[in-house]
Amino acid sequence: MNAIGMVEYNNIPAGILAADTMLKAADVKLLTAQPVCAGKYAVVVGGDVAPVRASVEAAASVMPEKLVDSMVIPSVDPQVMTAINACSEIESVGAIGIIETFSLVSSILAADAAVKAANVRLIEIRLGRGLGGKSFVILTGLVAAVEAAVRVGAGLEEVQGLITSSVVIPSPAKELIGSLL
């Protein structure tokens, strides 16, 4: 699997229909399909680039008035799916960077760009569960790398207007680190 695609709907029935459409449109693997806060539904698929693109395009045509956002990342960084599932194995934490977004798609795009821009590790990509529809990315590394990664992730053209806030904590408290892992 070298690509992921995602659709985000503001309506649960439309999102479930989109998931079904994606899986029938092309040879892709369902990575996650779930309701998220504020009555949204998110679907993520993986596979080769062309089938992923075809499945996202097919899903985006289903009830387009309910579609919040969609995306395809052709060469997704392997850390992204691990961080979406909150399964990252982090041996040590340095500086911490956090990027908060209004949409699920924008958080994944920002995370992928950030991890490709600098030598950082993704801790988690939290997709709108219990967050009123917002999402966030947490990453760690050396201060300069975290600053560069956050700057690139939050500055990505595709996410402009969807970033609510970002911060870098150069030396986080040990008690805070425990709550993030």
N, C-alpha and C positions, 0 to 999 in steps of 0.2 A: 504494500500500500504506500503510494507516494503522494497522494492527494487527498484532501478532505473537502467536503462541500457541506454547506449548512443553509437551512431556511429557518426563518423566525417569523411566526404568525402571531397576530394579536387575538387569535380565536382558536380554542382547543379543537373543535370539530374540523376546522379548515386545516389545522396543523396535522391532525391524524390522517386526513385525506391526502395531504401533501406527502406524508411519510409513505403511504401506500403507493402513491404515484411515483415517487423516487425509486422505490424498490422494484417496481414493474417496468420502469422506463429504461433501465440500464443495469449492467452487471456490477453492482456496488454492494458493499457490506454496511449494514446498519450498525453504527457505533453508539448512538444514543437517540432516543425519541422520548420526550417527556414534557409534561406541563411545567411551566415555571411561573414565577409570581406575576401578578397583575393580569392573570388569565391568558398568558402567552403559551405557545407550544413551540419547542425547538427540536429540530431533527438534524443530526450530523451523520453523514455517510463517508465512507472511504473507499479507495480503490485507485485504478489508473485514471489519469487526468481526463481523457475523453469521456469515459462512462460517468465519472463524477460530474463533469460539466453538463452532460446530457440530463442526468437525473435532477440537478439543481434547476436547469432551465425548464424541465417538465413540471417540477413542483411549483416554480414561480408563476406558472401560467394557471395554476389552480387557485381560484378565488383571489386574484391579484389585489383586490381592494382590502384584503385582510393581511397581506404580506407586509411585514415590518422591514425585513432586510434579508439579503441572501449573499452568499460568497462562495468562491472556490479558491483554495490555496493549492497551486500545482505541486510545489515542492515543500510540503509542510515539514517544519522541524519536528523530529521525533519527540521532543519534550512536550509539545503542545497537547497531544492526546493524553499523555500521562498526567499532565497538570489539570486537564479538564476533569479527569476522573479522581483528582486529589490523591494520586498514588506516587507522587514524586518522592524519591529517596534522597534526602538532603543530609549529607554527612556533617557539614558545618555551615553556619550562617554568618555572613559578613554584614555588609550594608543591606538594607531592604528597600526595594522600590515598590510602590503601589500605584496602579493606574485604575481609575474608576470610570466606567462608561455607562451610557444610557441604554445601550443595546448589547445583546449577547454576541452578535456577529462582530461588532467593533472591538469587543474585548479579545476575541480570538485573533483578529487581524493585528491588533496592537501587540499581543503577546508573541505572535510569530515574528513580527518585525523586530521586536525588542531582543529576542533571543538570538536572532541572526545578526544583529548589529554589534553585539558585545559578548564577551565571555561571562555570561551569567547563567544561573540555573532557575528555571521556573519552579516555584513552590506550589502554586495553585492558580487555576483560572476558575473563578466561581461564577457560574452562569445563572444569575437571576433567581435562585431559590432562596426565598425569605428576604429578598432585597427590594421589593417593590418594582421589580423589572430591571433594576440596575445589575451590572456585573463588575467584577474587578479581577485584576491580575496582581499576583505577588511574586516577586523575583528577588534573588540574592546574588551577591558577588562582591568584588572589591568596589569601593566607593566610586571610583572613576568609571568603571564598567557599568555599574548600576545607573549612574547618572546618564551615561551615554545611551543605555538601553531604554530608559524611561523617556528620554528626549526623543528618540527615534519612534518608539511605540506610540507616544502621545501626539507626536507630530506627523504621523502618517497621513497622507492626503485623504485616503479612504475613510478615515475616522474623524475628520474635522467636523466639529459641531456635535459630536457624540461623546467627547471626553468631558467628564464632569470635574475631575480633579486628578492630580498626581503629586506624589511626594517621594522624597528619598530620605531615609533615616540612616545616617552614617554608622552609628553605633547603637543598635537597638538594645534595650534592657533584656537581660536573660529571661525574665518572667514573660516578656512579650514574645520572645522566640518560641517558647514552649507552647504558647497559645496558637501560634501560626503553623506549627508542624503537625 
